[in-house]
């Protein structure tokens, strides 16, 4: 991975949103209903689907100071859009639970876009009964394209872990025991709305990278959520051990392990 990142750094820059640094932790808190609609919409390939989450970027100790966003991630006919608001953490948590006391007080100062996002979130909470489901953390390295590919974004996520206990939300929280991929694996993601630059195509071929589908959210539920596991594997299924093993095991464990290998 390090050799791959070194080559990418020679063609790209660092994410400006990360304050000129390529590395920062991410904490994501997800919301869904008791039927796990978000999970099943993804698995069914529903053309238009939405997820609600709170994201906390950065840390008090690193180069990127903490920043909290509440966002609706909308996948619409293959195109992903995020509608989000940057808020103090306590306000984001209140909004994700359907509370709008502070929003109503400050409502006159909200822009049309902000009011639209607030109303959409309240609709998901009230109309679809969204509530806390799980929290995830991982460390990200992010790179952005230069003049030859200005909309290119490449990320590497490592240390991906989850929990289903509802603890207080913290920046750079490390209270996680359930790992989703082995320690020596990462998730590489390439995003662009145009063409892949030639240097990246050549790099992918040279490193023999293979494109794979991987959802952190779905993998966390398939491994550790009793509701989803009962639907998939029967009423006597139990969550996987907290620490993922790289050794061969059951077909179920092996399949999930294969999906976790880095792709592009």
C-alpha positions, -999 to +999 in steps of 0.1 A: +000+000+000+028+024+009+044+021-026+010+026-042+004+058-021+039+071-030+031+069-067-003+086-062+012+114-042+034+122-072+003+130-093-021+145-068-025+170-040-040+168-005-077+174+002-082+211+010-110+202+033-084+184+054-064+215+060-036+205+037-030+172+054-036+138+037-045+119+069-074+123+094-098+101+114-135+099+106-163+089+130-196+081+113-229+075+133-256+059+112-294+059+116-320+034+103-353+019+114-361-014+130-367-030+096-332-019+084-346-002+054-313+014+044-296-019+044-322-037+023-326-008-002-289-011-009-290-049-012-320-047-035-303-022-057-331+004-052-324+032-077-331+060-053-322+055-016-310+077+013-290+072+044-288+095+074-255+099+094-235+122+115-198+125+106-170+139+128-138+146+110-104+153+126-092+153+162-080+177+188-045+163+186-039+162+148-035+187+119-073+186+112-094+201+140-128+184+147-157+193+125-192+178+128-216+174+099-251+158+097-258+146+062-282+127+040-263+105+016-286+101-015-278+075-042-300+084-072-297+062-103-261+055-098-251+091-089-242+099-053-251+132-037-246+144-001-268+171+014-252+182+047-250+208+074-220+217+095-233+220+131-221+219+167-221+182+177-249+186+202-271+203+176-264+175+151-273+149+176-305+166+185-315+170+149-308+133+141-333+124+169-360+147+155-354+177+178-355+211+163-355+234+193-324+253+184-332+251+147-365+268+153-350+295+174-324+303+148-347+294+119-348+329+105-311+328+099-311+295+080-307+297+042-332+281+019-308+251+014-303+247+051-341+247+058-345+221+030-319+198+046-334+202+081-368+193+067-355+163+049-338+150+080-369+155+101-389+137+075-366+107+077-367+106+115-405+111+118-419+095+087-395+065+084-387+061+122-350+065+118-330+061+150-295+054+161-281+021+147-243+020+148-211+041+149-180+035+128-144+048+128-115+046+104-084+066+094-084+082+060-058+093+036-073+115+009-058+128-024-073+151-050-064+154-087-044+181-103-049+199-136-052+167-156-081+154-135-095+182-113-125+162-100-105+131-092-105+120-055-087+089-042-090+077-006-075+050+015-094+039+046-077+017+073-085+006+108-122+002+099-142-007+130-178-005+143-199-007+175-237-009+180-236+004+216-248+040+218-220+058+235-213+096+236-201+108+203-164+119+203-139+131+177-112+105+170-131+080+193-111+048+197-136+028+218-141+002+191-135-036+192-153-050+161-130-048+132-144-050+096-113-058+077-079-073+087-052-050+099-032-054+068-060-045+044-074-011+034-102+002+012-091+022-018-118+043-034-115+063-067-142+089-075-144+110-107-172+123-128-151+123-160-123+100-172-096+082-153-063+098-161-037+078-180-012+076-151-038+061-129-050+036-155-014+025-159-009+023-121-040+001-117-028-022-143+008-024-130-004-032-094-031-056-107-058-039-087-093-054-091-125-034-086-147-048-059-179-035-043-176-029-006-200-011+018-187-004+053-223+001+065-236-032+050-205-052+061-209-039+097-246-051+098-239-084+081-211-092+107-225-077+139-262-067+137-285-094+151-315-082+130-297-085+097-279-116+107-311-134+116-326-125+082-295-137+064-283-167+084-312-178+105-324-173+141-294-190+158-267-169+141-244-149+164-221-119+156-186-126+143-158-124+168-147-089+175-113-093+158-114-105+122-091-134+115-072-137+082-072-175+085-097-196+065-129-205+082-166-209+073-177-200+038-196-170+053-165-157+069-143-164+039-167-145+015-167-114+037-129-116+040-125-117+002-148-087-002-126-067+021-095-067-002-085-033-016-100-025-049-105+007-069 
